[in-house]
Amino acid sequence: MNIYRNWFLASRPWSFTMTAISVSVGSALGAIDGGFSWGLYLITLLATVLMHAATNLINDYYDVQSGVDTQEVSTAQYRPHPLVEGKLAAGHVKTAAYSLYGLSILLGIYLAVIRGWALIWIGLAGAFASLAYTAPPLKYKYKALGEISVFLMWGPLMVAGAYFVQRQGFSLDAFWISLPFGALVALVLLANNIRDIKHDRDKGIMTLAIVLGQRQGLLLYLILVVIAYLAVILMSIFGPLYLWSLIVLLSLPLAFKLLRLMMKQIPADADARTAQLDTAFGVLLVLSLVLEGIF
């Protein structure tokens, strides 16, 4: 049983909520604009979660191979890291990652065949961003480009893809609505990198937090949280969101608590705490879209 547990934990399943939210936002917007297929939604969700799991595995593999992830890194102190702990063989992790990529690609091809070949380009962009994140020769995560990629993948790209599956077309409204949540997902990585500035600098890699420094990095973190909430307020009043979407503000107490903590002292689990805010924000956003669709 331990081996199954190790593989389960290595995939970082707690992070899949962000993928589920992005897919649900795009799908819900598609439902508001027309029909909705549960079957297509579930296939889309499965394909993106498999891609996300593959991303987590292959990124951990290359982080360990590059010497970035060790027993001393903060992430390994508060969450399980079976590869660093020696509970999984590196070669097996790499093979599992590519197997998950393959399954995700097969589902993506199926969706492209029945819904439209534009999905192929979205899938290729996602796969490239996923693999090149830490894999050579690009390894763009180590060149201060990680946050931009995460923003684009969990914001416009994933929401647009899910919307396309439902409506067989793209939506400018969906693009605008994807931006606040995409920004908050990017903050998970920014929080991680702010906490690990010294560690990452010692490993010779470059992150946005290192480029900005801790103070400016925290300022950017604060600004993006404010912008995310402000964007929801403005879009709820003036469009393309709906008044229902103001329920996202129910997550504000969690945001205030997190910001006070971050400005006082960066916690070891800064990325996990930011992900909790993302989840609260995102679930409320999806709920507001469902309510709009019903009423």
BASE-973867 format. One record per residue (C-alpha): x, y, z; residue in one letter. Coordinates in steps of 0.05 Angstrom, whole numbers, plus 5000, padded with zeros to 4 digits. Each point is the difference from the previous one (the first is absolute). Layout:
<loses>
@px=X&py=Y&pz=Z&code=A
...
</loses>
This chain:
<loses>
@px=5000&py=5000&pz=5000&code=M
@px=5058&py=5047&pz=5014&code=N
@px=5022&py=5000&pz=4928&code=I
@px=4931&py=5023&pz=4977&code=Y
@px=5000&py=5053&pz=5054&code=R
@px=5068&py=5025&pz=4977&code=N
@px=4978&py=5006&pz=4928&code=W
@px=4936&py=5035&pz=5021&code=F
@px=5038&py=5051&pz=5042&code=L
@px=5053&py=5009&pz=4946&code=A
@px=4946&py=5024&pz=4952&code=S
@px=4982&py=5055&pz=5050&code=R
@px=4924&py=4988&pz=4995&code=P
@px=4984&py=5060&pz=5045&code=W
@px=5022&py=5045&pz=4943&code=S
@px=4948&py=4972&pz=4952&code=F
@px=4946&py=5046&pz=5030&code=T
@px=5030&py=5057&pz=4960&code=M
@px=4994&py=4961&pz=4935&code=T
@px=4929&py=4979&pz=5018&code=A
@px=4981&py=5073&pz=5013&code=I
@px=5029&py=5026&pz=4934&code=S
@px=4965&py=4945&pz=4960&code=V
@px=4935&py=5012&pz=5039&code=S
@px=5003&py=5075&pz=4987&code=V
@px=5008&py=4990&pz=4925&code=G
@px=4947&py=4946&pz=4998&code=S
@px=4950&py=5040&pz=5041&code=A
@px=5009&py=5060&pz=4955&code=L
@px=4987&py=4955&pz=4941&code=G
@px=4937&py=4975&pz=5033&code=A
@px=4975&py=5071&pz=5011&code=I
@px=5011&py=5016&pz=4927&code=D
@px=4966&py=4936&pz=4976&code=G
@px=4995&py=4925&pz=5014&code=G
@px=5041&py=4960&pz=5049&code=F
@px=5026&py=4928&pz=4996&code=S
@px=5020&py=4965&pz=5064&code=W
@px=5036&py=4947&pz=4959&code=G
@px=5043&py=5051&pz=4964&code=L
@px=5013&py=5037&pz=5065&code=Y
@px=5024&py=4936&pz=5035&code=L
@px=5045&py=4980&pz=4942&code=I
@px=5030&py=5071&pz=4998&code=T
@px=5010&py=4998&pz=5075&code=L
@px=5034&py=4932&pz=4998&code=L
@px=5046&py=5020&pz=4942&code=A
@px=5023&py=5063&pz=5036&code=T
@px=5009&py=4966&pz=5068&code=V
@px=5042&py=4946&pz=4967&code=L
@px=5042&py=5055&pz=4967&code=M
@px=5006&py=5035&pz=5067&code=H
@px=5022&py=4935&pz=5035&code=A
@px=5051&py=4988&pz=4944&code=A
@px=5025&py=5072&pz=5010&code=T
@px=5009&py=4990&pz=5075&code=N
@px=5038&py=4935&pz=4991&code=L
@px=5046&py=5023&pz=4944&code=I
@px=5015&py=5066&pz=5035&code=N
@px=5018&py=4965&pz=5064&code=D
@px=5044&py=4952&pz=4959&code=Y
@px=5039&py=5056&pz=4968&code=Y
@px=5003&py=5042&pz=5064&code=D
@px=5033&py=4941&pz=5035&code=V
@px=5045&py=4985&pz=4940&code=Q
@px=5022&py=5073&pz=5000&code=S
@px=5014&py=4999&pz=5074&code=G
@px=4947&py=5053&pz=5014&code=V
@px=4956&py=4955&pz=5042&code=D
@px=5035&py=4968&pz=5059&code=T
@px=4980&py=4979&pz=5071&code=Q
@px=5018&py=5071&pz=5022&code=E
@px=4953&py=5037&pz=4954&code=V
@px=4941&py=5031&pz=5037&code=S
@px=4948&py=4964&pz=4957&code=T
@px=5026&py=4932&pz=5023&code=A
@px=4993&py=5021&pz=5072&code=Q
@px=4925&py=5009&pz=5001&code=Y
@px=4974&py=4954&pz=4945&code=R
@px=5017&py=4929&pz=4978&code=P
@px=5053&py=4997&pz=4945&code=H
@px=5008&py=4925&pz=4985&code=P
@px=5053&py=5011&pz=4947&code=L
@px=5045&py=5042&pz=5045&code=V
@px=4988&py=4951&pz=5057&code=E
@px=5023&py=4942&pz=4956&code=G
@px=4933&py=4964&pz=5003&code=K
@px=4994&py=5001&pz=4924&code=L
@px=5052&py=4987&pz=4947&code=A
@px=5016&py=5060&pz=4956&code=A
@px=4994&py=4958&pz=4936&code=G
@px=4932&py=4974&pz=5020&code=H
@px=4975&py=5071&pz=5014&code=V
@px=5023&py=5022&pz=4931&code=K
@px=4966&py=4941&pz=4967&code=T
@px=4935&py=5012&pz=5039&code=A
@px=5001&py=5073&pz=4980&code=A
@px=5006&py=4985&pz=4925&code=Y
@px=4946&py=4946&pz=5007&code=S
@px=4953&py=5052&pz=5029&code=L
@px=5018&py=5048&pz=4945&code=Y
@px=4981&py=4946&pz=4950&code=G
@px=4932&py=4987&pz=5031&code=L
@px=4985&py=5074&pz=5003&code=S
@px=5020&py=5010&pz=4927&code=I
@px=4955&py=4942&pz=4978&code=L
@px=4941&py=5032&pz=5035&code=L
@px=5018&py=5067&pz=4970&code=G
@px=5002&py=4970&pz=4930&code=I
@px=4932&py=4968&pz=5012&code=Y
@px=4971&py=5068&pz=5021&code=L
@px=5033&py=5034&pz=4940&code=A
@px=4969&py=4949&pz=4952&code=V
@px=4929&py=5009&pz=5027&code=I
@px=5002&py=5074&pz=5019&code=R
@px=5052&py=5036&pz=4957&code=G
@px=5073&py=4997&pz=4981&code=W
@px=5015&py=5066&pz=5034&code=A
@px=5005&py=4958&pz=5063&code=L
@px=5063&py=4968&pz=4972&code=I
@px=5037&py=5067&pz=5003&code=W
@px=4975&py=5013&pz=5071&code=I
@px=5023&py=4931&pz=5021&code=G
@px=5068&py=5007&pz=4967&code=L
@px=5011&py=5067&pz=5034&code=A
@px=4982&py=4970&pz=5067&code=G
@px=5045&py=4939&pz=4990&code=A
@px=5059&py=5043&pz=4977&code=F
@px=4992&py=5047&pz=5059&code=A
@px=4994&py=4941&pz=5047&code=S
@px=5062&py=4963&pz=4976&code=L
@px=5046&py=5059&pz=4986&code=A
@px=4986&py=5028&pz=5070&code=Y
@px=5059&py=4964&pz=5032&code=T
@px=5024&py=4953&pz=4944&code=A
@px=5062&py=5018&pz=4960&code=P
@px=5017&py=5036&pz=4957&code=P
@px=4951&py=5056&pz=5017&code=L
@px=4988&py=4990&pz=5075&code=K
@px=4963&py=5066&pz=4999&code=Y
@px=4978&py=4994&pz=5072&code=K
@px=5072&py=5014&pz=5018&code=Y
@px=5000&py=5063&pz=4957&code=K
@px=4947&py=5039&pz=5038&code=A
@px=4944&py=4981&pz=4951&code=L
@px=4962&py=4950&pz=5044&code=G
@px=4947&py=5047&pz=5025&code=E
@px=4983&py=5026&pz=4930&code=I
@px=4991&py=4929&pz=4975&code=S
@px=4956&py=4979&pz=5059&code=V
@px=4957&py=5061&pz=4990&code=F
@px=4990&py=4985&pz=4927&code=L
@px=4989&py=4925&pz=5008&code=M
@px=4949&py=5002&pz=5058&code=W
@px=4969&py=5065&pz=4976&code=G
@px=4986&py=5013&pz=4926&code=P
@px=5024&py=4934&pz=4970&code=L
@px=4963&py=4951&pz=5045&code=M
@px=4936&py=5041&pz=5005&code=V
@px=5000&py=5011&pz=4924&code=A
@px=5010&py=4926&pz=4987&code=G
@px=4944&py=4979&pz=5046&code=A
@px=4954&py=5053&pz=4970&code=Y
@px=5017&py=4976&pz=4930&code=F
@px=4983&py=4928&pz=5017&code=V
@px=4930&py=5022&pz=5020&code=Q
@px=4987&py=5053&pz=4947&code=R
@px=5047&py=4983&pz=4942&code=Q
@px=5024&py=5072&pz=4999&code=G
@px=5038&py=5051&pz=5041&code=F
@px=4974&py=5057&pz=5044&code=S
@px=5031&py=5067&pz=5016&code=L
@px=4958&py=5001&pz=5063&code=D
@px=5030&py=4934&pz=5022&code=A
@px=5069&py=5029&pz=4989&code=F
@px=4988&py=5060&pz=5045&code=W
@px=4967&py=4957&pz=5054&code=I
@px=5059&py=4952&pz=5000&code=S
@px=5050&py=5054&pz=5019&code=L
@px=4987&py=5010&pz=5075&code=P
@px=5003&py=4926&pz=5016&code=F
@px=5061&py=4989&pz=4956&code=G
@px=5035&py=5056&pz=5037&code=A
@px=4985&py=4968&pz=5067&code=L
@px=5026&py=4932&pz=4977&code=V
@px=5065&py=5034&pz=4979&code=A
@px=5005&py=5028&pz=5070&code=L
@px=5007&py=4929&pz=5027&code=V
@px=5066&py=4995&pz=4963&code=L
@px=5020&py=5071&pz=5018&code=L
@px=4988&py=4985&pz=5074&code=A
@px=5042&py=4937&pz=4994&code=N
@px=5056&py=5039&pz=4966&code=N
@px=4999&py=5058&pz=5050&code=I
@px=5008&py=4950&pz=5056&code=R
@px=5057&py=4964&pz=4964&code=D
@px=5040&py=5061&pz=4977&code=I
@px=5063&py=4981&pz=5038&code=K
@px=4995&py=4926&pz=4982&code=H
@px=4989&py=5014&pz=4926&code=D
@px=5055&py=5051&pz=4997&code=R
@px=5048&py=4950&pz=5031&code=D
@px=4980&py=4949&pz=4947&code=K
@px=5016&py=5050&pz=4945&code=G
@px=4930&py=5007&pz=4971&code=I
@px=4962&py=5063&pz=4985&code=M
@px=4928&py=5012&pz=5021&code=T
@px=4955&py=5061&pz=4998&code=L
@px=5007&py=5006&pz=5075&code=A
@px=5075&py=5004&pz=4994&code=I
@px=4995&py=5052&pz=4944&code=V
@px=4953&py=5043&pz=5042&code=L
@px=5027&py=4986&pz=5069&code=G
@px=4957&py=4981&pz=5060&code=Q
@px=4970&py=5069&pz=5012&code=R
@px=4981&py=5013&pz=4928&code=Q
@px=4977&py=4928&pz=4992&code=G
@px=4953&py=5008&pz=5059&code=L
@px=4975&py=5066&pz=4971&code=L
@px=4984&py=4965&pz=4934&code=L
@px=4965&py=4945&pz=5039&code=Y
@px=4957&py=5051&pz=5036&code=L
@px=4984&py=5039&pz=4936&code=I
@px=4978&py=4938&pz=4962&code=L
@px=4954&py=4978&pz=5056&code=V
@px=4968&py=5069&pz=5001&code=V
@px=4994&py=5001&pz=4924&code=I
@px=4967&py=4931&pz=4999&code=A
@px=4945&py=5022&pz=5048&code=Y
@px=4993&py=5068&pz=4968&code=L
@px=4993&py=4967&pz=4931&code=A
@px=4944&py=4956&pz=5026&code=V
@px=4963&py=5059&pz=5030&code=I
@px=5005&py=5041&pz=4937&code=L
@px=4982&py=4942&pz=4954&code=M
@px=4941&py=4982&pz=5044&code=S
@px=4972&py=5070&pz=4995&code=I
@px=5017&py=5018&pz=4928&code=F
@px=5008&py=4931&pz=4969&code=G
@px=5017&py=4949&pz=4976&code=P
@px=4990&py=4969&pz=5068&code=L
@px=4934&py=5002&pz=5038&code=Y
@px=4976&py=5029&pz=5066&code=L
@px=5001&py=4929&pz=5027&code=W
@px=5076&py=5002&pz=4993&code=S
@px=5005&py=5050&pz=5057&code=L
@px=4995&py=4939&pz=5046&code=I
@px=5074&py=4991&pz=4985&code=V
@px=5009&py=5056&pz=5051&code=L
@px=4982&py=4950&pz=5054&code=L
@px=5072&py=4976&pz=4994&code=S
@px=5028&py=5068&pz=5017&code=L
@px=5010&py=4984&pz=5075&code=P
@px=5046&py=4943&pz=4979&code=L
@px=5037&py=5048&pz=4953&code=A
@px=5010&py=5052&pz=5055&code=F
@px=5025&py=4947&pz=5048&code=K
@px=5049&py=4973&pz=4949&code=L
@px=5026&py=5069&pz=4981&code=L
@px=5012&py=5018&pz=5073&code=R
@px=5038&py=4936&pz=5010&code=L
@px=5042&py=5008&pz=4937&code=M
@px=5019&py=5072&pz=5017&code=M
@px=5018&py=4980&pz=5071&code=K
@px=5041&py=4937&pz=4986&code=Q
@px=5001&py=4953&pz=4940&code=I
@px=4973&py=4933&pz=5026&code=P
@px=5032&py=4934&pz=4979&code=A
@px=4935&py=4981&pz=4967&code=D
@px=4989&py=5067&pz=4965&code=A
@px=4983&py=4966&pz=4934&code=D
@px=4950&py=4953&pz=5032&code=A
@px=4966&py=5057&pz=5037&code=R
@px=4995&py=5039&pz=4934&code=T
@px=4970&py=4939&pz=4967&code=A
@px=4946&py=4999&pz=5055&code=Q
@px=4982&py=5071&pz=4981&code=L
@px=4998&py=4980&pz=4927&code=D
@px=4953&py=4943&pz=5016&code=T
@px=4952&py=5044&pz=5040&code=A
@px=5001&py=5054&pz=4946&code=F
@px=4992&py=4951&pz=4943&code=G
@px=4945&py=4957&pz=5031&code=V
@px=4959&py=5062&pz=5014&code=L
@px=5012&py=5025&pz=4929&code=L
@px=4976&py=4933&pz=4971&code=V
@px=4940&py=5001&pz=5047&code=L
@px=4981&py=5070&pz=4977&code=S
@px=5001&py=4976&pz=4927&code=L
@px=4958&py=4940&pz=5017&code=V
@px=4949&py=5045&pz=5035&code=L
@px=4999&py=5045&pz=4939&code=E
@px=4987&py=4941&pz=4956&code=G
@px=4943&py=4975&pz=5044&code=I
@px=4965&py=5066&pz=5013&code=F
</loses>
